[in-house]
């Protein structure tokens, strides 16, 4: 976390347009992901690299600011916050950072669901899910972004995460990746923008509508079925249960989500099973690294003990899917 919030506020008062309105800095999220702070008085958001050290390599904060900026001017892109300032000079706050507009709305928590979501009607939650699918299905129509660099094939992306699993000393997952990679990944069409982390909590909502799509750290130019595969892990299937938001009344099943994605993307979802396995493997690789950090003593963050407790479950889900799919 920022060691001196008052000093940071004073620095930003002199640096930002309208900075004189700043009354303070309040932490919103900290840990192994980008640290997020509310710049009070100016209604802005400050984002910095994680002071605890990043658990995985993704786009750094300056690259993320560039992604937001390019998306903000791309026709057909989902709504994203405006970038107010991107600063590579580490001497200013001790690390590179960016400042973006504070978008009205609220994200839906992964586990502690808010009353406005749970108390709404079944039709309300069904509408939320449709708009969630639409936000990411629309990316399949978006031409690759220059800021995201060269197109990454599904196989190369899987090999990158396999190397991550190998570095985390998770031999079972490395072997499971070998089984998956023995089969070519299905393609739905030309490469497009892939978000890479399409969980419901990465959208901001206002009055039941998407006000922003956040957290593009793992975005790439690639195969859009990856985003659908990631979403499908949250819905009950033959090999795993549903995650907490998808357990609520009114939330649709997998078949409806796939049908919506096909309708909104203009692509076929045939072959998405390969990509769902790959996305579960990515999640498992991150859990494996958290487990490795915990058991080796590199971190005492208590949430990593939860990672260690659940690693075998994720490995089992992936194994069952590989077996069931004939890989």
C-alpha positions in Angstrom: 0.0 0.0 0.0 1.0 3.7 -0.4 3.0 4.5 2.7 2.0 8.2 2.9 -1.5 8.9 1.6 -1.3 12.6 2.5 1.9 13.1 0.6 0.4 11.3 -2.4 -2.6 13.5 -2.3 -0.5 16.6 -2.2 1.6 15.5 -5.2 -1.6 14.8 -7.2 -3.1 18.1 -6.3 -0.2 19.8 -8.1 -0.1 17.3 -11.0 -3.7 16.7 -12.1 -6.1 19.0 -13.8 -8.5 20.2 -11.2 -6.2 18.7 -8.6 -7.0 21.5 -6.1 -10.3 19.7 -5.4 -8.5 16.6 -4.0 -9.4 16.1 -0.3 -7.6 12.7 0.2 -6.6 9.3 -1.1 -8.5 6.1 0.1 -7.4 2.5 -0.8 -10.1 0.4 -2.5 -8.1 -2.8 -3.4 -4.6 -3.8 -2.7 -2.6 -7.1 -2.8 -1.2 -9.1 -5.8 -3.3 -7.3 -8.4 -3.0 -3.6 -9.3 -3.6 -1.4 -6.3 -6.6 0.8 -6.7 -7.3 4.1 -4.8 -10.1 6.6 -4.8 -8.9 10.1 -5.2 -11.5 11.8 -3.0 -12.8 15.2 -4.0 -11.8 14.9 -7.6 -13.8 11.7 -8.3 -10.8 9.9 -9.9 -9.2 6.5 -9.6 -5.5 5.9 -9.1 -3.9 2.6 -10.1 -0.4 1.4 -9.3 1.5 -1.9 -9.5 0.9 -4.2 -6.6 3.3 -3.4 -3.7 3.1 -7.1 -2.6 4.6 -8.1 -5.9 2.6 -9.3 -8.9 1.5 -13.0 -8.8 1.6 -13.1 -12.6 3.0 -11.2 -15.6 0.3 -9.2 -17.3 0.2 -5.8 -18.9 1.9 -3.2 -16.6 0.0 -0.1 -15.5 1.3 2.1 -18.3 0.3 -0.5 -20.9 -3.1 -0.9 -19.3 -3.6 2.9 -19.6 -2.8 2.6 -23.3 -5.3 -0.2 -23.7 -8.0 1.9 -22.0 -7.1 4.8 -24.3 -7.2 2.8 -27.5 -10.5 1.1 -26.5 -12.0 4.5 -25.7 -11.6 5.6 -29.3 -12.4 2.3 -31.0 -15.7 2.0 -32.7 -17.8 -0.8 -31.2 -15.7 -1.2 -28.1 -17.4 -1.6 -24.7 -17.4 1.4 -22.3 -14.2 2.0 -20.4 -13.0 4.8 -18.1 -11.3 7.8 -19.6 -7.6 8.0 -18.8 -6.7 11.4 -17.2 -3.0 10.8 -16.7 -0.4 8.1 -17.4 3.0 8.6 -15.7 6.0 6.4 -16.3 8.3 8.6 -14.1 8.7 6.4 -10.9 10.2 9.4 -9.0 6.7 11.1 -8.8 5.0 8.5 -6.6 7.7 5.9 -6.3 6.3 3.7 -9.1 4.6 4.2 -12.5 0.9 4.9 -12.3 -2.2 6.1 -14.1 -5.3 8.0 -13.1 -8.6 7.4 -14.7 -12.2 8.7 -14.4 -14.3 7.2 -11.7 -17.2 5.5 -13.5 -20.6 5.6 -11.9 -21.8 2.2 -10.8 -20.8 -0.9 -8.8 -19.3 -4.3 -9.7 -21.0 -7.5 -8.6 -18.9 -9.2 -6.0 -17.7 -12.7 -6.7 -19.0 -14.1 -3.4 -20.6 -11.4 -1.2 -23.4 -10.5 -3.5 -25.0 -7.1 -3.0 -28.7 -6.8 -2.2 -29.5 -4.9 -5.4 -28.4 -8.0 -7.3 -29.9 -10.7 -5.1 -33.2 -8.8 -4.3 -34.0 -8.1 -7.9 -36.4 -10.1 -10.0 -35.4 -13.2 -11.9 -35.9 -11.2 -15.1 -33.5 -8.6 -13.8 -30.7 -11.1 -13.2 -31.3 -12.7 -16.5 -31.0 -9.3 -18.1 -27.7 -8.7 -16.2 -26.4 -12.0 -17.6 -27.4 -11.2 -21.2 -25.7 -7.8 -21.0 -22.6 -9.5 -19.5 -22.4 -11.9 -22.4 -23.0 -9.1 -24.8 -20.2 -7.0 -23.5 -17.6 -9.7 -24.2 -19.2 -11.2 -27.3 -19.0 -7.8 -28.9 -15.2 -8.0 -28.6 -15.3 -10.8 -31.2 -16.3 -8.1 -33.7 -13.5 -5.8 -32.7 -10.4 -5.7 -34.9 -7.1 -6.4 -33.1 -5.8 -3.4 -31.2 -2.3 -2.1 -32.0 -1.5 -1.7 -28.3 -2.0 -5.4 -27.7 0.7 -6.3 -30.3 0.9 -9.5 -32.4 -1.9 -12.0 -32.5 -1.4 -14.8 -29.9 -2.6 -18.2 -30.9 -4.6 -20.3 -28.4 -1.8 -22.9 -28.4 0.9 -20.3 -27.7 -1.2 -18.8 -24.9 -1.7 -22.2 -23.4 2.1 -22.9 -23.7 2.8 -19.6 -21.8 0.5 -20.7 -19.0 2.0 -24.1 -19.0 5.4 -22.5 -18.4 3.8 -20.6 -15.6 2.6 -23.9 -14.1 6.0 -25.4 -14.5 7.6 -22.5 -12.6 5.0 -23.0 -9.9 6.2 -26.6 -9.5 2.8 -28.1 -10.5 3.8 -31.2 -12.5 0.2 -32.4 -12.7 -0.9 -29.3 -14.5 2.0 -29.3 -16.9 1.1 -32.9 -17.9 -2.6 -31.9 -18.3 -1.5 -29.0 -20.6 0.4 -31.6 -22.7 -2.8 -33.5 -23.2 -4.7 -30.4 -24.2 -2.0 -29.2 -26.6 -2.0 -32.6 -28.4 -5.3 -31.4 -30.0 -5.3 -28.2 -32.2 -7.5 -25.4 -30.8 -10.7 -24.8 -32.7 -11.0 -21.3 -34.3 -14.2 -19.3 -34.7 -12.9 -16.9 -37.3 -10.3 -14.2 -37.6 -8.5 -12.9 -34.5 -10.1 -10.2 -32.4 -9.7 -8.6 -29.0 -9.8 -11.0 -26.1 -10.3 -9.7 -22.6 -8.8 -12.7 -20.8 -10.6 -12.3 -17.5 -14.3 -12.2 -18.2 -15.8 -12.8 -14.8 -18.9 -10.8 -13.8 -17.1 -8.8 -11.2 -15.0 -7.1 -14.0 -18.0 -5.1 -15.2 -19.4 -2.0 -13.6 -23.2 -1.7 -13.4 -25.5 1.2 -13.1 -29.3 0.7 -13.1 -28.9 -2.7 -14.6 -26.7 -1.5 -17.5 -23.0 -2.0 -18.1 -21.2 1.3 -17.3 -17.6 0.1 -17.8 -15.5 -3.0 -18.5 -12.5 -3.1 -16.3 -9.2 -5.1 -15.7 -7.6 -5.6 -19.0 -4.3 -6.9 -17.6 -4.6 -10.2 -19.5 -6.0 -8.9 -22.7 -4.6 -10.0 -26.1 -5.3 -10.2 -29.8 -6.4 -13.8 -30.3 -9.3 -16.2 -30.5 -12.6 -14.9 -29.0 -13.7 -18.4 -27.9 -11.3 -18.0 -25.0 -13.5 -15.4 -23.4 -16.6 -17.5 -23.8 -14.7 -20.5 -22.4 -13.7 -18.4 -19.3 -17.4 -17.3 -18.8 -18.7 -20.9 -19.1 -16.6 -22.0 -16.2 -19.0 -20.1 -14.0 -22.0 -22.1 -15.2 -22.9 -25.6 -14.0 -21.8 -28.3 -16.4 -21.1 -32.0 -16.5 -17.7 -31.5 -14.9 -18.1 -28.6 -12.4 -20.6 -26.6 -10.5 -21.6 -23.0 -10.9 -19.9 -20.0 -9.1 -21.9 -17.9 -6.6 -23.5 -15.3 -8.9 -24.6 -17.9 -11.4 -26.4 -19.8 -8.6 -29.0 -17.1 -8.2 -32.6 -17.5 -9.5 -33.1 -16.3 -13.0 -29.5 -16.8 -14.1 -29.6 -18.9 -17.3 -27.8 -22.1 -18.1 -24.8 -22.8 -20.3 -26.8 -23.5 -23.4 -28.5 -20.1 -23.3 -25.1 -18.3 -22.6 -23.6 -20.0 -25.7 -26.7 -19.1 -27.8 -26.4 -15.5 -26.7 -22.7 -15.4 -27.5 -23.2 -16.8 -31.0 -26.0 -14.3 -31.6 -24.1 -11.3 -30.4 -20.6 -12.3 -31.8 -21.8 -13.5 -35.2 -19.6 -16.6 -34.7 -20.0 -20.3 -34.0 -19.2 -21.6 -30.5 -18.4 -25.0 -31.9 -15.2 -26.2 -30.3 -15.5 -24.0 -27.2 -14.9 -27.0 -24.9 -11.2 -26.9 -25.8 -11.1 -23.2 -24.8 -13.0 -23.8 -21.6 -10.4 -26.4 -20.5 -7.6 -23.9 -21.5 -9.2 -21.1 -19.4 -9.7 -23.4 -16.4 -6.1 -24.4 -16.8 -5.1 -20.7 -16.7 -7.1 -20.2 -13.5 -5.5 -23.4 -12.1 -2.0 -22.1 -13.0 -2.6 -18.9 -11.0 -3.9 -21.0 -8.1 -0.8 -23.2 -8.4 1.5 -20.2 -8.2 -0.4 -18.9 -5.2 -0.1 -22.3 -3.6 3.6 -22.4 -4.3 4.1 -18.9 -2.8 2.3 -20.1 0.4 4.0 -23.5 0.9 7.5 -22.0 0.2 7.0 -19.1 2.6 7.3 -16.5 -0.1 4.1 -15.0 1.1 2.0 -15.2 4.3 -1.1 -13.7 2.7 -4.0 -15.8 4.2 -5.9 -15.9 0.9 -3.1 -18.1 -0.5 -3.9 -20.7 2.1 -7.3 -20.8 0.4 -5.6 -21.3 -3.0 -3.6 -24.2 -1.6 -6.8 -25.8 -0.2 -8.6 -25.7 -3.5 -5.8 -26.6 -6.0 -6.6 -30.3 -6.0 -10.3 -29.5 -6.9 -9.2 -27.4 -9.9 -6.8 -30.1 -11.1 -9.5 -32.7 -10.7 -12.0 -30.6 -12.8 -9.4 -30.2 -15.6 -8.6 -33.9 -15.5 -12.3 -34.9 -15.7 -12.8 -32.6 -18.7 -9.8 -33.9 -20.5 -10.9 -37.5 -19.9 -14.5 -36.7 -20.8 -13.5 -35.0 -24.0 -11.2 -37.7 -25.1 -8.0 -35.7 -24.9 
